[in-house]
């Protein structure tokens, strides 16, 4: 701690990100919350990204920037590696992509919000983003979700944007305990949303954009508010991809059973059993599980997928 500010570990996954990395690093340096350190896990970059990072580190206080070798198993596993690397003492951890641009108050807003919560209860802060083109020209804000964030939503939808997530110490402890138990993780932010809500934690969502979310052909996960994105979601339902994601998530939650609340364990069991039942019993069971998506259209698509055995 310095000057009363909580030290935040910024966890950045890097892979061939040289083209936009410098702007992102400059936005970290411009944060109004000054007490932070950066841990970067490079997952085998073949460009100048690591060299850019080393030059940035040379201009910062000694020890503020650390570069690690990533596990080489994709972006989700790289972020789980970073969560472990944050260590046992840092009060908060913020996830960072390599190609965004953080607004100056991003960290300060998250730290202030999380500091108001009980420190022994897992908490996840996330926020809207301002979707931009490759040159950071604004296109649209990300969706404003209307329904509550919770485990019943997390089972079937990922709404916590990973590039905005900040975890308190209790949530980071939970993630560090469960990461070694996780198998295939479709998305690290979805996994965090599930384990935090499943453990009875709190999700805070700031409806003010926290960063400029750059869209370009290299995005692994791009914007989800366009007709093209809707078609991609429909394709994932139709070809079984979404069902495989849910299978993987349920396997990970099964390994985390001891950390879930009784209510979450009951909901998880009902949901898992219903997915395997014949159609009428399946739909009744899913209704009992209380699952939902954030929009009426999304919920209707979910029920259609359930009826077709694609959920």
C-alpha positions in Angstrom: 0.0 0.0 0.0 1.2 3.5 -0.8 -0.6 6.7 0.0 -3.6 4.8 1.2 -4.2 3.2 -2.3 -4.8 -0.5 -2.7 -2.2 -2.2 -4.8 -3.8 -3.8 -7.9 -2.2 -6.6 -9.9 -3.0 -6.0 -13.6 -2.9 -9.4 -15.3 -2.4 -9.2 -19.1 -2.4 -12.1 -21.5 -0.1 -11.5 -24.4 0.1 -13.3 -27.8 1.3 -11.6 -30.9 -0.1 -8.3 -29.7 2.6 -5.9 -30.8 0.5 -3.9 -33.2 -1.7 -2.3 -30.4 0.2 -3.1 -27.3 1.9 0.3 -26.8 -1.4 2.2 -26.7 -2.7 -0.2 -24.1 0.5 0.1 -22.0 0.2 3.9 -22.2 -3.3 3.8 -20.9 -2.2 1.7 -17.9 0.5 4.3 -17.1 -2.2 7.0 -17.3 -4.5 5.5 -14.7 -5.6 7.9 -11.9 -5.2 5.0 -9.5 -1.4 4.9 -9.3 -0.7 1.9 -7.1 -0.5 -1.0 -9.5 1.9 -3.6 -10.9 1.6 -5.4 -14.2 2.1 -9.2 -14.7 2.2 -10.2 -18.4 2.0 -13.8 -19.5 3.3 -14.2 -23.0 1.9 -17.2 -24.7 4.6 -17.7 -27.4 4.5 -14.5 -29.3 6.3 -14.4 -32.6 6.3 -10.6 -32.9 7.8 -7.6 -31.0 5.3 -7.7 -28.2 7.7 -9.0 -25.5 10.4 -6.5 -26.6 7.9 -3.7 -26.4 6.9 -4.8 -22.9 10.5 -4.9 -21.8 11.1 -1.4 -23.0 8.0 -0.2 -21.2 9.2 -2.0 -18.0 12.6 -0.2 -18.3 10.8 3.1 -18.0 8.8 2.1 -14.9 9.8 1.7 -11.3 11.8 -1.4 -10.7 9.7 -4.5 -10.2 6.4 -2.8 -11.3 6.3 -4.9 -14.6 7.0 -8.6 -14.8 7.0 -10.8 -17.9 6.3 -14.5 -17.6 6.2 -17.4 -20.1 2.6 -18.5 -20.7 1.4 -22.1 -20.6 0.9 -22.2 -24.4 -2.6 -23.6 -24.1 -4.8 -20.8 -25.4 -6.1 -17.5 -24.0 -8.4 -19.0 -21.2 -5.6 -21.1 -19.7 -3.2 -18.2 -20.0 -5.5 -16.1 -17.8 -5.9 -18.9 -15.3 -2.1 -19.0 -15.2 -2.0 -15.2 -14.5 -4.5 -15.6 -11.7 -2.2 -18.0 -10.0 0.8 -15.7 -10.7 -0.9 -12.8 -8.8 0.1 -14.6 -5.6 -1.4 -14.6 -2.1 -1.1 -11.0 -0.9 -2.3 -8.6 -3.5 -5.7 -7.0 -2.5 -7.2 -6.9 -6.0 -6.5 -8.2 -9.5 -7.6 -6.6 -12.8 -7.7 -8.6 -16.0 -6.4 -6.9 -19.1 -6.4 -7.6 -22.9 -3.5 -6.6 -25.0 -5.2 -4.4 -27.5 -7.8 -2.2 -25.7 -7.3 1.3 -24.3 -8.3 1.8 -20.7 -10.1 5.1 -19.7 -8.1 6.9 -17.0 -10.6 6.2 -14.1 -11.0 2.5 -14.9 -9.0 1.1 -12.0 -10.1 3.9 -9.6 -13.8 3.1 -10.1 -13.3 -0.6 -9.6 -11.2 -0.2 -6.5 -13.7 2.3 -5.0 -16.6 0.0 -5.6 -15.0 -3.2 -4.3 -13.6 -1.4 -1.2 -17.2 -0.8 0.0 -17.9 -4.5 0.1 -17.2 -7.1 2.9 -13.6 -8.2 2.3 -14.4 -11.9 3.1 -17.0 -12.2 0.4 -15.9 -12.9 -3.1 -16.7 -10.0 -5.4 -16.3 -9.4 -9.1 -16.4 -5.9 -10.7 -17.1 -5.5 -14.4 -18.3 -2.7 -16.6 -19.6 -1.8 -20.0 -17.2 -1.0 -22.8 -17.2 1.5 -25.7 -16.9 -0.7 -28.8 -14.5 0.9 -31.4 -13.0 0.0 -34.7 -9.4 -1.0 -35.2 -8.4 2.7 -35.1 -10.4 3.3 -31.9 -13.2 5.3 -33.6 -16.3 4.7 -31.4 -19.0 2.4 -32.8 -21.4 1.8 -29.9 -21.5 1.1 -26.2 -21.7 -2.6 -25.2 -25.2 -3.8 -24.2 -26.7 -2.6 -20.9 -28.0 -5.8 -19.2 -31.3 -5.4 -17.4 -31.7 -8.6 -15.5 -29.8 -9.5 -12.3 -26.4 -11.1 -12.5 -26.4 -14.4 -10.7 -25.7 -18.1 -10.9 -28.9 -18.9 -12.8 -27.8 -16.6 -15.5 -24.1 -17.6 -15.4 -25.0 -21.3 -16.1 -26.2 -20.3 -19.6 -24.7 -16.9 -20.5 -21.4 -15.0 -20.1 -22.1 -11.3 -19.4 -19.0 -10.3 -17.4 -16.7 -8.8 -19.9 -13.3 -10.2 -19.1 -11.3 -7.1 -20.2 -13.2 -5.1 -17.5 -13.1 -7.6 -14.6 -11.5 -6.7 -11.3 -11.5 -9.2 -8.4 -11.3 -8.6 -4.7 -9.0 -10.7 -2.6 -11.7 -13.2 -1.6 -12.6 -13.8 -5.3 -9.0 -14.1 -6.2 -8.5 -16.7 -3.4 -11.4 -18.7 -4.8 -10.0 -18.5 -8.4 -6.6 -19.6 -7.2 -8.0 -22.5 -5.4 -10.2 -23.7 -8.2 -7.9 -23.0 -11.2 -5.8 -26.2 -10.7 -9.0 -28.3 -10.6 -10.4 -26.9 -13.9 -10.3 -28.9 -17.0 -11.3 -27.4 -20.4 -12.3 -23.7 -19.8 -14.3 -22.3 -22.7 -13.8 -18.7 -21.4 -12.0 -17.5 -18.4 -14.4 -14.7 -17.7 -17.4 -17.0 -17.9 -15.7 -19.4 -15.5 -15.1 -16.5 -13.1 -18.7 -15.3 -13.3 -19.9 -18.9 -12.5 -17.6 -19.6 -9.6 -18.1 -16.2 -7.9 -21.9 -16.3 -8.2 -21.9 -20.0 -7.3 -20.0 -19.4 -4.2 -22.5 -16.7 -3.1 -20.3 -13.8 -4.2 -21.3 -10.4 -5.5 -21.1 -9.1 -9.1 -20.9 -5.4 -9.5 -21.6 -3.9 -12.9 -20.8 -0.4 -13.8 -23.0 0.8 -16.7 -20.4 3.5 -17.5 -17.9 2.3 -20.2 -14.5 1.5 -18.6 -12.4 1.1 -21.8 -12.3 1.4 -25.5 -12.8 -2.2 -26.8 -10.9 -2.4 -30.1 -12.5 -4.6 -32.9 -10.1 -6.1 -35.4 -9.7 -9.3 -37.3 -7.4 -10.8 -34.6 -10.1 -10.6 -31.8 -10.7 -14.0 -30.3 -13.9 -12.7 -28.7 -15.4 -9.7 -30.4 -18.6 -7.6 -30.0 -21.8 -9.5 -29.5 -24.4 -6.9 -30.4 -24.6 -7.2 -34.2 -26.6 -9.3 -36.6 -23.3 -11.1 -37.5 -22.8 -11.9 -33.8 -26.4 -13.2 -33.6 -25.7 -15.5 -36.6 -22.6 -16.7 -34.9 -24.5 -17.5 -31.7 -27.1 -19.4 -33.8 -24.4 -21.4 -35.5 -22.8 -22.3 -32.2 -26.2 -23.6 -31.0 -26.8 -25.5 -34.2 -23.4 -27.2 -34.5 -23.3 -28.3 -30.9 -20.5 -25.9 -29.9 -22.6 -24.2 -27.1 -23.6 -27.6 -25.7 -19.9 -28.6 -25.5 -19.1 -25.4 -23.7 -21.9 -26.1 -21.2 -20.6 -29.6 -20.8 -17.1 -28.3 -19.9 -18.5 -25.6 -17.6 -20.5 -28.2 -15.7 -17.5 -30.5 -15.3 -15.6 -27.6 -13.8 -18.4 -26.7 -11.5 -18.7 -30.3 -10.4 -15.0 -30.1 -9.3 -15.9 -26.9 -7.4 -18.9 -28.4 -5.5 -17.4 -27.9 -2.1 -17.2 -24.1 -2.7 -20.7 -23.6 -3.9 -23.6 -22.5 -1.8 -26.3 -25.1 -1.1 -28.7 -23.2 -3.4 -26.1 -23.2 -6.2 -25.5 -26.9 -5.8 -29.2 -27.7 -6.0 -29.6 -25.5 -9.1 -26.6 -27.1 -10.7 -27.9 -30.6 -10.0 -31.3 -29.8 -11.4 -29.9 -28.2 -14.5 -27.4 -31.0 -15.2 -30.1 -33.7 -14.7 -32.6 -31.9 -16.9 -30.2 -31.6 -19.8 -30.1 -35.4 -20.1 -33.9 -36.0 -19.8 -36.5 -36.5 -22.5 -37.9 -33.3 -24.0 -41.0 -32.7 -21.7 -39.0 -33.6 -18.5 -36.1 -31.6 -19.8 -38.1 -28.4 -20.2 -39.8 -28.9 -16.8 -36.4 -29.4 -15.2 -34.9 -26.4 -16.8 -37.8 -24.4 -15.6 -37.2 -25.6 -12.1 -33.6 -24.7 -12.4 -34.6 -21.1 -13.0 -32.0 -20.4 -15.7 -32.3 -17.3 -17.8 -30.5 -15.1 -20.3 -30.5 -11.4 -20.2 -32.9 -10.7 -23.1 -36.2 -12.1 -24.2 -34.8 -13.1 -27.5 -31.8 -14.8 -25.9 -34.1 -16.6 -23.5 -36.3 -17.8 -26.4 -33.3 -19.0 -28.2 -32.2 -20.9 -25.1 -35.5 -22.7 -24.8 -35.4 -23.6 -28.5 -31.9 -25.0 -28.1 -33.1 -26.9 -25.0 -36.0 -28.5 -26.9 -33.6 -29.5 -29.7 -31.0 -31.0 -27.3 -28.5 -28.2 -28.0 -28.2 -26.7 -24.5 
